[in-house]
Amino acid sequence: MIQLEQVTKIYRTVNGPLRVLDNVTTVIPTDRNVGILGRNGTGKSTLLRLIARAEAPTRGRIRANCRLSWPMGFSGGFQGSLSAIENIRFVSRIHGVDWRQTVKFVEEYTELGNFMRMPVSTYSSGMRARLNVAMSLAIRFDTYLIDEIPGVGDARFRKRFDDSFKMIKKESSLILVSHDPGSIKKHCDVVMMVSKGKLHLYENIEEALKVYENE
């Protein structure tokens, strides 16, 4: 499970402080697939980055008793001046896995060819997304954090990802941010709604979707 203890997140903006999360204390289950719903700007992606420790809360603490992925679909963690292989070596060492095996998997999965040895800053957005997806799949986690289901690449790549995603769901749990009610109903067991700086757990997905539609 993931525990949020009095978590507050505030961003400084030209219009003053923006409070995204306001003194939130709750538990996010990791033995079930959790959908994260909320209107634009309510803090769904921020919550995912906080859970992944890609950002720190302004106040409070977040604890997890499982191995969490970085947010799939978020490629901001790449060092643009390094090649894909150099980024993979760095990430693999952080997670204690064999970087050679990871490189082999990513190279075969993405079919990036010689671009694997070029700076990531030279990649198109689609190539960066494919790299992010492949790296997320190459390293196994207890719980995958997903900011929208990736829809990148050609038909063959999407089919490859769909097959991999089915395998992930059998072996791990998901925390899925999505604006698509269909994705939430298809992949999730419970829903957490982000609204006005708070988190609300709904065991009934249909009830959560009704609340979301009326937000």
N, C-alpha and C positions, 0 to 999 in steps of 0.2 A: 504494500500500500504506500501511498504518498501522503504525507502529512503537511498541511500548511498551518503554521502557528502564527497568528496575528500578522499576516502578511499584508503589507501596504506597498504599492508601487506608484510613484509619482514621477511624471516627466515635467521638465521645465520647458515651457514654450514661450513664444513672444507674447502670447495672450495670458500668461500667468501659469501657475501650476496646473497640470492635468492629472487628476487622481484616477488611475485605471483600476486598481484594486484597493479596497478600503478595509483594513483590519480584518482580513479573512482568516478564519480558523475552520478547517474542514479536513475530511479524509477523502482522497480520490482512490477508489478501489483499483487494484491491478490484477485481480483474479477474474475480471470481466472486461469486455470491450466497452470503453466509455466514449460517448460522443460529446463534443463541446459545441454548444450552440450560443449564438448571440449576434446582435446586430453589428454592422460595421462600426469599428471604433470602440467597441465595448471592452476589448482586451483579450480576445481569444488567443491570438498569436503571441501576445505578450505572456499570457499564462503558460503557454507551451515553452517559450524560451526560458522562463523562470524555472519551470520544472526541470528542464534540461541543463540548467546552470549556465546557459549562454548569456544570461543577464542576472544581476543580483537584485533582490527586493530592496526597496528603500528602507523598509523596516520589516522585522519578523524573520522567520526561519522556515525552510522547506527541507523535509527529510524523506528519504526513500529507502526501502529495504529490498530493492530489486535493481537489476542492471538496466538502465534506461538508454535508449538511443538518443542521438541528436534529432532535432525536428526534420523528418524527411520532407523534402520540398523546399528547405531553407539552405541556400548555397552560400550564404554570407560568411561561413566559416572558412572558406578556401582562401589561401594566400595567393593572390593573383600573380605575383612575380615568380611563383614556383610552378613547375610542371605538375600534371596529374600524378605522376609517379612519385614525385617529391612530396606532394600533399598526402598521398596514401601512406608513404613510409612514416611520416610524422604522426598521422592519426592512428596507424596500426600500433606504433610504439606506445602511445597513450593508453590504448585498450589492451595491450599485452598480447597481440596476435602476430603471426608471422607475416611480415609485410610482403614477402615474395608471393605467398599464396593469395594475398589480397589483391596485389597487382595483377596476377594472372586472371583471377576471377573478374575484376573490373574491366580489364582489357578485352576479354572474351564477351562480356555482357554488353558493354557499350559499343563495341566495334569502332572505337575512336581512332584506331590505327596510329599513325605517326603523331597525331595530336596529343597522345599520352605523354610525349616528351617535350611538348611546347607549353609555354606559360598559360595558366588558366585564364588570365586576362584577355587572351586572344580568342577565347571560345565564344560562340554564340550563346544566347540564353538557353536554347534547347540542349546544347552540348553540356553546359554546366548542370542543367537539371538531370540529364542522363548520368553524369558522373556522380551527382549526389545520390541518386536512387541506387546506383550500383554499389557505392560504398556503404550505404545503409544496409543493403542486403548481404554484403560480403562479411560483415561482422554481426554475429548473432547476439540478440538482446532479449531480456525477459519481457520488456514492454517497449513497443515502438511508438514514438511520438510522430504524428503525421498531420501536417498542415495542408489539408486538401489532398485527395487521392491524385497522385501524379498522372497527367495525361500527355506525356511527352513522347516524341519520336514517331516513327512510322508505324504502320499496322503490325509489322513483325515485332518491333520493340514493345508495343503495348501488349501484345499477346504474351510475350516473354514475361513482362511485369505482372500481368494478371495471374499467370501460373505461379510466379514467385509469391505473390500476395496471398494466394490460397494456402501455400505452404506456411507462410508466416502466421496466418490465423490459426493454423493447427498447432503450432509450437509455442506461440507467444500471445500476449494480449496487446490491445491497441488503445491509444488515446488519440481520437480523431477529431480534428477541427474541420468543420465543413458547413457551407451554406446550403448544401443540397439535402433536403429531407430524405430523398431516396437513398443516398449513401449512408445516412445515419440509421435508417431502418434496416438496410441490408447488412451493415457491418457491426452495429453496436447493440449492447444489451441494456445499457442505462444511459441517461443523458445528464450532463451538468450544464446549467444555463448560466452565462455570464451576463449580469444585468446590474447597472448602477453601482458598480464596484464590488458586487457580492457574487457568490457562487451558490447555486441551488441544485440539489440532486433530485432527479426524477427517476423513479424505478420504472414508471410507465412511459414508454417512448411516445405513444400517441398523445398523452396528456402534455408532455413536454413540447411537442410540435404545435399543439393548439395554443399554448402559452406563447411560443415563439412567433406564431403568425399574428398574434394580437399585441405584440410588443410595440 
